[in-house]
Amino acid sequence: FQDNRDEFDLVITCQERVFDQVLEDLSERGSSTCKMVHVINVEIRDNHDDATLGAFVIHELVKAICSASDHEAEMEEILEKMEKKKNQRFLLFSCVLLRIGRHVIFTSLKPKKF
């Protein structure tokens, strides 16, 4: 992720530590397009069984986001439904990044726990 300079609509992490690192990286990199990016953490313990179950949760989450008519407006509702359905904790951070010269403007909402 850190070496890839593509712009993303959605970034999913599986540990809160990585979630924090992604937010730090995004705040430094900025964007020339001024578009929304959503960073979601799906907390998954680092073992084979939890990783397998977590993969299914992430797959279902991405399907719900992709099928939404307006995923930006519906993101919180999607995560609330998934949390209830899967009994899974999510963190969401939505922001707009803009780079102007050497300055990065990072407009954001506070991270939300679901």
C-alpha positions in Angstrom: 0.0 0.0 0.0 2.7 2.5 1.0 4.6 2.0 -2.3 1.5 2.2 -4.5 0.5 5.8 -5.5 -2.8 4.9 -7.0 -5.9 6.5 -5.5 -8.4 4.4 -3.6 -12.1 4.6 -2.8 -11.9 2.0 -0.1 -9.1 0.6 2.0 -9.8 -2.4 4.3 -7.4 -3.3 7.1 -7.5 -6.3 9.5 -5.7 -4.8 12.5 -6.2 -1.5 14.2 -2.4 -0.9 14.2 -2.4 -1.1 10.4 -5.5 1.0 10.2 -3.6 3.8 12.1 -0.6 3.4 9.7 -2.9 3.7 6.6 -4.4 6.9 8.0 -1.0 8.4 8.7 0.1 7.5 5.1 -3.0 9.0 3.6 -2.5 12.2 5.5 1.0 12.5 4.1 0.3 11.5 0.5 -2.7 13.7 -0.4 -4.6 13.5 -3.7 -5.0 15.7 -6.8 -8.7 14.7 -7.3 -10.3 15.7 -4.0 -12.4 12.6 -3.7 -13.6 10.6 -0.7 -11.7 7.6 0.6 -13.1 5.2 3.2 -10.8 3.2 5.5 -12.4 0.3 7.3 -10.8 -1.9 9.9 -12.2 -5.4 10.3 -10.5 -6.6 13.5 -9.2 -10.2 12.8 -7.0 -12.2 15.2 -3.9 -13.5 13.6 -4.7 -17.2 13.3 -5.9 -19.5 10.6 -9.5 -20.0 11.8 -10.2 -16.3 12.5 -8.5 -15.3 9.2 -10.8 -17.7 7.3 -13.9 -16.3 9.0 -12.6 -12.8 8.5 -12.2 -13.3 4.8 -15.9 -14.2 4.6 -16.9 -11.1 6.6 -14.8 -8.9 4.4 -16.2 -10.5 1.2 -19.8 -9.9 2.4 -18.9 -6.3 3.5 -17.5 -5.5 0.1 -20.5 -7.1 -1.7 -22.8 -4.9 0.4 -20.8 -1.7 -0.3 -20.7 -2.5 -4.1 -24.4 -3.2 -4.2 -25.3 0.1 -2.5 -26.9 2.7 -4.7 -24.8 5.4 -3.0 -22.0 3.8 -0.9 -20.7 7.1 0.4 -24.1 8.0 1.9 -24.9 4.5 3.0 -21.5 3.5 4.5 -22.4 3.9 8.1 -25.7 2.1 7.7 -23.9 -0.8 5.9 -21.4 -1.2 8.7 -24.1 -1.0 11.4 -26.0 -3.8 9.7 -22.9 -5.9 9.2 -21.9 -5.4 12.9 -25.3 -6.7 14.1 -25.4 -9.6 11.6 -21.8 -10.8 12.2 -21.2 -9.6 15.7 -18.0 -8.0 14.4 -16.4 -4.7 15.4 -15.6 -2.2 12.7 -13.8 1.1 12.6 -14.6 3.6 9.8 -12.6 6.7 8.8 -13.9 8.7 5.8 -11.9 11.6 4.5 -11.2 13.8 1.5 -7.6 14.3 0.6 -6.2 17.2 -1.5 -2.6 18.1 -2.4 -1.9 21.7 -3.3 1.8 22.1 -4.1 3.7 20.8 -1.1 0.6 21.1 1.2 -1.8 18.3 2.0 -5.4 19.2 3.0 -6.9 16.4 5.0 -10.6 16.9 5.7 -12.1 14.2 7.7 -14.7 12.9 10.1 -13.6 11.3 13.4 -13.0 7.6 13.3 -16.2 5.8 14.2 -16.5 2.5 16.0 -19.4 0.3 15.2 
